Amino acid sequence: MQVMKWSVIALAVAAGTTQMAMASSQSESKGFVEDSSLNILSRNLYINRDFHRGGDATNYSNSSDNPKGYTEEWGQGFISTFESGFTQGTVGFGVDAYGLLGLKLDSGKGRAGILEMPQGSDGRSQDDFSEAGGAVKVRVSNTVLKYGNQFTALPVFSTDDSRLLPEATTGTLLTINEIEGLEINAGRFTSLNQQWQTDRDSGEMKSINVYGASYSFTDDLSAAVYASDLEDTFKKKYANINYNLGLADEQSLNFDFNIYKTDYDKKAYGSSLDNTIWSLAAAYSMGAHTFTLAHQRSSGDKGYEYGADGGGTIWLANSVQVRDFNAEDETSWQARYDIDMSTFGVPGLSFMARYISGDDAKVGGETGVSRWERNLEAKYVVQEGVAKDLSLRVRQATVRSDQAFGSDNDLEDVRLIVEYPLSIL
């Protein structure tokens, strides 16, 4: 799961629009060293999850090591990324690299499994874990071909970054920005390294082909179409439309529509199954306040599945802090409120509250199954001084569900996140 996918999509489109230009990026290259950057993100994450019906974190554990239904871990992560510039000339060459380091600050056999750190056969988290990777890249005009270890953020193949360290993948990605406002992507990836593992192919992914494009028609209207084929597992199609309507001063109305169509492979699922899931969010902004309503609906032979194609591959409005509301036939609604305190003299401080209710799900042969989730969040970003851009965030989630969803679906989730980005080059 990832949080605020809708906002991420809008920001990504906006960022892409400002970067795309008719002029050749390669012709403006200053050189391999001159355009290089080195950044380090320090992430301190504490998380605890209290399962009210005796659930556990077996998704990330070797066995059920939390019989009391409680997980609690604290870790320090360092995410370093190096991006070289491109050599000058008609064809430019460069390299990208990353280094990841995770340190256990507090955990125990009876509490492990939620922070997503590697665990031994005794159920204890490792004291530290690390990973490094690199990729080579070639640029002609505004077209870049990259091969090697990398992070991806495509709606049909998105590596997850919701815990201490991010997922990474290995493969080839072609990105074309030759027409202003239009970005075309095509790639093939052959391995996925999960967040809680250091093995390059811990996700056991055979291969995935991805392709698609996003286009900004105007500053207020954009659309995207993507597709993927995860070998011997499923095929997905995705579409998005985002429209921003300016109203009076400091007022606007934004609409964001996302839809996935998945066809599951008979070889993996025993029969040919399908799923269609879509969400529509409407956000009204008035000065410091933003009010959002969202509706999401799943239909077909089974629920929407993801993870084998990247833990972040669910760009839907009701994919929130803990749950995704993506079960078979599930219908869900969300009401959300955001406030930016800069208007009231406290720049960098913001608050968010939302409530999501899901109904009519089909789970384990039962129909009409329901659940709900409530999220609260407070965040502060230092605006100036030595600690500029240091962010502190507190997140809390409460989940309640019918028994059919299982013992791990009634819980309280608390996270404390401190991040500090440091630019070296």
Secondary structure as UniProt FT lines:
FT   HELIX           5..19
FT   HELIX           26..28
FT   TURN            32..35
FT   STRAND          37..51
FT   TURN            52..53
FT   TURN            58..60
FT   TURN            67..68
FT   STRAND          70..83
FT   STRAND          91..106
FT   TURN            109..111
FT   TURN            121..122
FT   STRAND          128..140
FT   TURN            141..142
FT   STRAND          143..150
FT   STRAND          153..154
FT   TURN            155..156
FT   STRAND          157..158
FT   STRAND          168..176
FT   TURN            180..181
FT   STRAND          182..193
FT   TURN            195..196
FT   TURN            200..203
FT   STRAND          208..216
FT   STRAND          221..230
FT   TURN            231..233
FT   STRAND          234..246
FT   TURN            249..250
FT   STRAND          251..264
FT   HELIX           266..269
FT   STRAND          273..286
FT   TURN            287..288
FT   STRAND          289..300
FT   TURN            308..309
FT   TURN            311..312
FT   TURN            317..318
FT   STRAND          331..340
FT   HELIX           341..344
FT   TURN            347..348
FT   STRAND          349..363
FT   TURN            364..365
FT   STRAND          366..381
FT   TURN            386..389
FT   STRAND          391..401
FT   HELIX           403..405
FT   HELIX           407..409
FT   STRAND          411..423
//
